[in-house]
Amino acid sequence: MVLNYLWAAFFIIAFCIALFKLIFFQDVEIFQKLVASTFDNAKTGFEISLGLTGVMTLWLGLMKVGERGGIIALFAKAVGPFFNRLFPELPKNHPVFGSILMNFSANMLGLDNAATPLGLKAMKEMQELNPEKETASNAQIMFLVLNASGLTIIPISIMVFRAQMGAADPSDIFIPILLATFFSTLAGLITVALYQRINLFDRVILAYLGTVILLIAALIYYFSTISQEQIGTISTVASNVILFSIIVSFIGLALIRKVNVYEAFIEGAKEGFSVAITIIPYLVAILVAVGVFRVSGALDIIVNGLGQLFALMGMNTDFVPALPVAFMKPLSGSGARGLMVEAMQTYGADSFVARVASTIQGSTETTFYILAVYFGSVGIKKTRYALVCGLLADLAGVIAAITLAYLFFH
């Protein structure tokens, strides 16, 4: 219901602002730009969906090999005690836990191309257990919000952009981003747990979360002792070694258990194309609405208004020029990335604004995109409180990003 009204509001607000510009500012090109953006973003949505086809075919095929070989079941058992408490509706030791773990792991390593098909696989398996096929289950909402909170251990792409833009130390945003995205994920977990009345003070949950916190602290300490060149090299090598090791382990264990890995791969891969086609209308709907909202100038109006409000409150407003990234990130990953690069070009890669923009970019994921793709892939129409929880996690991530940027860089 929330998404329904929000989607319509994007178009209505864009129309009202465009009409105002046409009448009072004689901006005769504004409606032409709006219409052009609808065509451009519809094309983009279609191209993204088709672009997912190949990688989804690959990973859904590999996941089928993993299922037949039994390694997914081993993953499920490893995280079973923790996931059984976060996803109490799902049967214990169900293979879906392996898919969920694989998706989270790929996201943490910054392997977006692998994370999306793995996430869609998990969503499909949860949909098979969902008694109300058009309504998001509690498990699906928990999974989507944690996915949208975007916990990333190593923000490789952002460091690459900073290096390309001439930053003296491209990796200086590593620790702020890691902390910001951790707070975003924690906020998402707490919010959904409150809705679903999950006891986060359970000893098993605290033990798993404590282990994660210790691992993150160890990574922060380790990366603080090496150079930025070493960080880039180690993170890139480690991520890809882990990913390819997973592929080989899937195939190896399946061979040991005398599974016909080629036939298993083909069987799973056949699902890739149908899933990619299914998400096209959902993705196009979101991208077109976001496009007209941005082109109309509505985003600029919101940012400028907040800047004035913060100034009236006596707050330091040095971070305000980076806010467009915060507003764009839940709507469009590529749009937010473009605004981050624009901030680096305008203010300098090592400026405070650029560092705030970079930290915000790494603090959350594209909630609307994930919601459209993941729920769209299984035909979910009633998203319940998923959007609210996802946006609250985004808000926590943005606030944490801005606060940490002041602590580290101001």
Residue pairs with C-beta under 8 A, 6 or more apart in sequence:
1 382
2 383
2 387
2 388
3 371
3 383
3 387
6 387
7 285
7 286
7 289
10 289
10 290
10 292
10 293
11 289
11 292
11 293
13 293
13 296
13 298
14 34
14 292
14 293
14 295
14 296
14 298
15 34
15 296
17 296
17 297
17 298
17 301
18 27
18 30
18 31
18 34
18 296
21 27
21 30
21 297
22 28
22 30
22 31
30 296
33 295
34 292
34 295
34 296
37 288
37 291
37 292
37 294
37 295
38 288
38 291
38 292
40 291
41 284
41 287
41 288
41 290
41 291
42 284
42 287
42 288
44 287
45 280
45 283
45 284
45 285
45 286
45 287
45 288
46 280
46 284
48 283
48 287
49 276
49 277
49 279
49 280
49 283
50 276
52 116
52 117
52 276
52 279
53 272
53 273
53 276
54 272
55 113
55 114
55 116
55 117
56 116
56 117
56 120
56 272
56 273
56 275
56 276
57 269
57 272
57 273
58 117
58 269
58 272
59 114
59 117
59 118
59 121
59 272
60 117
60 120
60 121
60 268
60 269
60 271
60 272
60 275
61 264
61 265
61 266
61 267
61 268
61 269
61 272
62 247
62 250
62 265
62 268
63 72
63 99
63 102
63 117
63 118
63 121
63 268
64 264
64 265
64 267
64 268
64 269
65 250
65 251
65 254
65 259
65 261
65 264
65 265
65 268
66 72
66 98
66 250
66 253
66 254
67 73
67 95
67 264
67 268
68 254
68 257
68 259
68 261
68 264
69 250
69 251
69 252
69 253
69 254
69 255
69 256
69 257
69 259
69 261
70 253
70 254
70 257
71 98
71 249
71 250
71 253
71 254
72 95
72 98
72 99
72 102
73 93
73 95
73 98
74 98
75 97
75 98
75 101
75 102
76 83
76 93
76 94
76 95
76 96
76 97
76 98
76 101
77 93
78 101
79 97
79 100
79 101
79 208
80 92
80 93
80 97
81 204
81 208
82 204
82 205
82 208
83 90
83 97
83 100
83 101
84 90
84 92
85 198
85 199
85 202
85 204
85 205
86 142
86 189
86 193
86 198
86 205
87 97
87 100
87 138
87 139
87 142
87 143
88 138
88 198
89 129
89 137
89 138
89 139
90 96
90 97
90 126
90 129
90 139
91 129
94 125
94 129
95 125
96 122
96 125
96 126
96 129
99 118
99 121
99 122
99 125
100 122
100 143
102 118
102 122
102 246
103 115
103 118
103 119
103 121
103 122
103 147
104 146
104 147
104 151
105 242
106 112
106 114
106 115
106 118
106 243
107 115
107 147
107 150
107 151
107 152
107 365
108 151
108 152
108 153
109 153
109 154
109 238
109 239
109 242
109 243
110 152
110 153
110 154
110 155
110 156
110 157
110 235
110 239
111 239
111 243
114 243
116 373
117 272
119 143
119 147
119 370
119 374
120 275
120 373
120 374
120 377
122 143
123 140
123 143
123 144
123 374
123 375
123 377
123 378
124 271
124 275
124 377
124 378
126 137
126 139
126 140
126 143
127 133
127 140
127 378
127 379
127 380
129 137
129 139
130 136
130 137
130 139
130 140
131 137
133 378
133 379
134 379
134 380
134 381
134 382
135 380
135 381
135 382
135 384
136 144
136 375
136 380
136 382
136 383
136 384
136 386
138 196
140 374
140 375
140 380
140 386
141 192
141 195
141 196
141 383
141 384
141 385
141 386
141 389
142 192
142 196
144 370
144 371
144 374
144 375
144 386
144 390
145 188
145 189
145 191
145 192
145 386
145 389
145 390
145 393
146 185
146 188
146 189
146 192
147 365
147 370
147 374
148 188
148 364
148 365
148 366
148 367
148 370
148 371
148 390
148 393
148 394
149 181
149 184
149 185
149 187
149 188
149 189
149 364
149 365
149 390
149 393
149 394
149 397
150 181
150 184
150 185
150 362
150 363
150 364
150 365
150 397
151 181
151 182
151 184
151 185
152 177
152 178
152 181
152 362
153 178
153 216
153 219
154 174
154 231
154 235
154 238
154 239
155 173
155 174
155 177
155 178
155 362
156 232
156 235
156 236
156 239
158 173
158 177
158 340
158 358
158 361
158 362
159 170
159 171
159 173
159 174
159 228
159 231
159 232
160 170
160 232
161 337
161 340
161 341
161 344
161 358
162 170
162 173
162 344
162 349
162 354
162 358
163 170
163 232
165 341
165 344
165 345
165 349
165 354
166 349
167 344
167 349
167 350
167 354
168 349
168 350
169 228
169 350
170 228
170 232
171 223
171 228
171 231
171 232
172 228
172 355
172 408
172 409
173 355
173 358
173 359
173 362
174 223
174 231
175 220
175 223
175 224
175 408
176 355
176 359
176 401
176 404
176 405
176 407
176 408
176 409
177 358
177 359
177 362
177 363
177 401
178 216
178 219
178 220
179 400
179 404
180 359
180 360
180 362
180 363
180 397
180 400
180 401
180 404
181 362
181 363
181 364
181 397
182 216
183 363
183 396
183 397
183 400
184 363
184 364
184 393
184 394
184 396
184 397
184 400
185 393
186 396
187 392
187 393
187 395
187 396
187 397
188 389
188 390
188 392
188 393
188 396
189 200
190 200
191 388
191 389
191 392
191 393
192 198
192 389
193 199
193 200
195 385
195 389
199 205
200 206
223 231
226 234
251 261
254 261
254 264
255 261
275 377
278 376
278 377
278 379
279 372
279 373
279 376
279 377
281 376
282 372
282 373
282 375
282 376
283 369
283 372
283 373
283 376
285 372
286 331
286 368
286 369
286 371
286 372
287 332
290 331
290 332
290 335
290 368
293 299
293 331
294 328
294 331
294 332
294 335
299 324
299 327
299 328
300 324
302 327
303 320
303 323
303 324
303 327
306 320
306 323
307 317
307 320
307 323
310 317
310 320
311 317
316 406
316 410
318 352
318 353
318 410
319 352
319 353
319 356
319 402
319 405
319 406
321 343
321 346
321 347
321 353
322 343
322 353
322 354
322 356
322 357
322 360
322 402
324 339
325 336
325 339
325 340
325 343
325 357
325 360
325 361
326 360
326 398
326 401
328 335
328 336
328 339
329 336
329 360
329 361
329 363
329 364
329 365
329 366
329 394
329 398
330 364
330 366
330 367
330 368
330 390
330 391
330 394
331 366
331 368
331 369
332 366
332 368
332 369
333 365
333 366
333 369
336 360
336 361
336 366
337 361
339 357
340 354
340 357
340 358
340 360
340 361
343 351
343 353
343 354
343 357
344 351
344 354
344 357
344 358
346 353
347 353
347 354
348 354
352 405
352 409
352 410
355 405
355 408
355 409
356 401
356 402
356 405
356 409
359 401
359 402
359 404
359 405
360 397
360 398
360 401
360 402
362 401
363 397
363 398
363 400
363 401
364 393
364 394
364 397
364 398
367 387
367 390
367 391
367 393
367 394
370 390
371 383
371 386
371 387
371 390
375 381
375 383
375 386
